[in-house]
């Protein structure tokens, strides 16, 4: 009798834990949105924020931790070499910086593993990506 009561108590505890935000092992990242989707840098900088949409609760996460890359070479001009102090870039918090002599539109990319349990640094796994446009005046 005592064992049956303990088994019921454990089962009820597990159900409560799962219904109150327990982990969902099947939860996957379905998409990433970058806001704003297009921006002109002010004083050489622009801030991007990501929102992730997942298959299970919590369905949206803002800001979503991502790997940022870019800005890629200008979309409207020929590739030109740059020095580290003059290249446009984006930091891990989504703050984009225009290089001192760079003008034009650039692509920035945010990516994260589909499996939210994996660290951002994981390689060779399915990823979700999104892009936005940074314009350096």
The 8 nearest C-alpha neighbors of each residue, nearest first, counted from 0:
[[1, 3, 2, 4, 5, 6, 7, 8],
 [0, 2, 4, 3, 5, 6, 7, 8],
 [3, 1, 5, 4, 0, 6, 7, 8],
 [2, 4, 6, 0, 5, 1, 7, 8],
 [3, 5, 7, 1, 2, 6, 8, 0],
 [4, 6, 8, 2, 3, 7, 9, 1],
 [7, 5, 3, 9, 8, 4, 2, 10],
 [8, 6, 10, 4, 5, 9, 11, 3],
 [7, 9, 5, 11, 6, 10, 12, 4],
 [10, 8, 12, 6, 7, 11, 5, 13],
 [9, 11, 7, 13, 12, 8, 6, 14],
 [10, 12, 14, 8, 13, 9, 7, 15],
 [13, 11, 9, 15, 10, 14, 16, 8],
 [14, 12, 16, 10, 11, 15, 9, 17],
 [15, 13, 11, 17, 16, 12, 18, 10],
 [16, 14, 18, 12, 13, 17, 19, 11],
 [17, 15, 13, 19, 21, 14, 18, 12],
 [18, 16, 21, 14, 19, 15, 20, 13],
 [17, 19, 15, 16, 20, 14, 21, 13],
 [20, 18, 16, 17, 21, 15, 14, 22],
 [21, 19, 18, 17, 22, 16, 56, 23],
 [20, 22, 17, 16, 19, 18, 23, 15],
 [23, 21, 24, 20, 17, 26, 16, 25],
 [22, 24, 25, 26, 21, 55, 17, 56],
 [23, 25, 26, 22, 27, 116, 114, 21],
 [24, 26, 23, 27, 55, 54, 114, 22],
 [27, 25, 55, 54, 23, 24, 53, 28],
 [28, 26, 114, 113, 54, 53, 29, 25],
 [27, 29, 53, 113, 30, 52, 114, 54],
 [28, 30, 53, 52, 27, 54, 113, 127],
 [31, 29, 52, 51, 28, 127, 32, 53],
 [30, 32, 51, 50, 129, 52, 128, 49],
 [33, 31, 50, 49, 129, 51, 34, 30],
 [34, 32, 49, 36, 48, 35, 131, 47],
 [35, 33, 36, 48, 47, 49, 32, 37],
 [34, 36, 37, 33, 47, 38, 48, 131],
 [37, 35, 131, 34, 33, 132, 38, 130],
 [36, 38, 132, 35, 131, 133, 39, 134],
 [39, 37, 133, 134, 40, 35, 132, 36],
 [40, 38, 134, 133, 135, 41, 136, 37],
 [41, 39, 45, 44, 43, 135, 134, 38],
 [40, 42, 43, 44, 45, 39, 135, 136],
 [43, 41, 44, 40, 45, 97, 96, 136],
 [42, 44, 97, 40, 41, 96, 135, 45],
 [45, 43, 96, 40, 41, 95, 42, 97],
 [44, 46, 40, 95, 94, 41, 47, 96],
 [45, 47, 94, 93, 95, 48, 44, 35],
 [46, 48, 93, 34, 94, 35, 33, 45],
 [49, 47, 34, 33, 62, 93, 46, 50],
 [50, 48, 33, 62, 63, 32, 61, 34],
 [51, 49, 61, 32, 63, 62, 60, 31],
 [50, 52, 31, 60, 59, 63, 30, 53],
 [51, 53, 59, 30, 58, 29, 28, 31],
 [54, 52, 28, 58, 29, 27, 55, 59],
 [53, 55, 26, 27, 58, 29, 28, 52],
 [56, 54, 26, 58, 53, 57, 23, 27],
 [57, 55, 58, 54, 53, 59, 26, 20],
 [56, 58, 59, 55, 60, 53, 20, 54],
 [57, 59, 56, 53, 55, 52, 54, 60],
 [60, 58, 52, 51, 57, 53, 50, 61],
 [59, 61, 51, 63, 50, 62, 52, 58],
 [62, 60, 50, 63, 49, 51, 59, 48],
 [61, 63, 49, 50, 60, 48, 64, 51],
 [62, 64, 61, 50, 49, 60, 51, 65],
 [63, 65, 62, 66, 111, 49, 119, 92],
 [66, 64, 111, 110, 109, 67, 63, 119],
 [65, 67, 110, 109, 111, 119, 68, 91],
 [68, 66, 109, 108, 65, 91, 89, 110],
 [69, 67, 108, 107, 70, 109, 66, 89],
 [70, 68, 71, 107, 88, 108, 106, 89],
 [69, 71, 107, 106, 105, 88, 87, 68],
 [72, 70, 69, 106, 105, 73, 107, 68],
 [71, 73, 78, 105, 74, 70, 106, 79],
 [74, 72, 105, 104, 75, 76, 103, 71],
 [73, 75, 104, 105, 76, 72, 103, 106],
 [74, 76, 73, 103, 104, 77, 105, 72],
 [77, 75, 73, 74, 78, 103, 72, 79],
 [76, 78, 79, 75, 73, 74, 72, 80],
 [79, 77, 72, 76, 80, 73, 74, 75],
 [80, 78, 77, 81, 72, 76, 73, 101],
 [79, 81, 78, 82, 86, 72, 85, 83],
 [82, 80, 86, 85, 79, 83, 84, 98],
 [81, 83, 85, 84, 86, 80, 98, 87],
 [84, 82, 85, 86, 81, 87, 98, 88],
 [85, 83, 82, 86, 98, 81, 99, 87],
 [84, 86, 98, 82, 99, 83, 81, 87],
 [87, 85, 98, 81, 83, 84, 82, 88],
 [86, 88, 97, 98, 96, 70, 85, 101],
 [89, 87, 96, 70, 95, 69, 86, 97],
 [88, 90, 95, 94, 93, 96, 69, 67],
 [89, 91, 92, 94, 93, 95, 88, 67],
 [90, 92, 93, 67, 66, 89, 94, 65],
 [91, 93, 90, 94, 89, 48, 47, 64],
 [94, 92, 47, 90, 91, 46, 89, 95],
 [93, 95, 46, 89, 90, 92, 45, 47],
 [96, 94, 89, 45, 44, 88, 46, 93],
 [97, 95, 44, 88, 87, 43, 89, 98],
 [96, 98, 87, 43, 135, 44, 99, 101],
 [97, 99, 85, 87, 86, 101, 100, 96],
 [98, 100, 85, 101, 97, 86, 43, 87],
 [99, 101, 98, 102, 85, 97, 86, 81],
 [102, 100, 98, 99, 97, 135, 103, 87],
 [103, 101, 135, 136, 100, 104, 134, 97],
 [102, 104, 135, 134, 73, 136, 75, 105],
 [103, 105, 134, 73, 133, 74, 135, 132],
 [104, 106, 73, 133, 70, 71, 132, 74],
 [107, 105, 132, 70, 71, 131, 133, 69],
 [106, 108, 70, 69, 131, 130, 68, 132],
 [107, 109, 130, 68, 67, 129, 69, 106],
 [110, 108, 67, 129, 128, 66, 65, 130],
 [111, 109, 128, 66, 65, 127, 126, 108],
 [110, 112, 65, 126, 127, 119, 66, 113],
 [111, 113, 126, 114, 125, 127, 115, 119],
 [114, 112, 28, 126, 27, 125, 127, 115],
 [113, 115, 27, 112, 116, 117, 28, 26],
 [116, 114, 117, 113, 112, 27, 28, 26],
 [115, 117, 114, 118, 112, 24, 113, 27],
 [118, 116, 115, 114, 119, 121, 112, 120],
 [119, 117, 120, 121, 116, 115, 112, 111],
 [120, 118, 121, 111, 117, 66, 112, 65],
 [119, 121, 118, 122, 66, 117, 111, 112],
 [122, 120, 119, 118, 117, 123, 124, 112],
 [123, 121, 124, 120, 119, 112, 125, 126],
 [122, 124, 125, 121, 126, 112, 120, 119],
 [125, 123, 122, 126, 112, 121, 113, 114],
 [124, 126, 113, 112, 123, 127, 114, 122],
 [127, 125, 112, 113, 111, 124, 110, 128],
 [126, 128, 110, 111, 113, 112, 30, 31],
 [129, 127, 110, 109, 31, 126, 111, 108],
 [128, 130, 109, 108, 31, 32, 110, 33],
 [131, 129, 108, 107, 109, 106, 128, 33],
 [130, 132, 36, 107, 37, 106, 33, 108],
 [133, 131, 37, 106, 105, 107, 36, 38],
 [134, 132, 105, 38, 104, 39, 37, 106],
 [135, 133, 104, 39, 103, 40, 38, 105],
 [134, 136, 102, 103, 40, 97, 39, 104],
 [135, 102, 134, 103, 39, 40, 101, 43]]
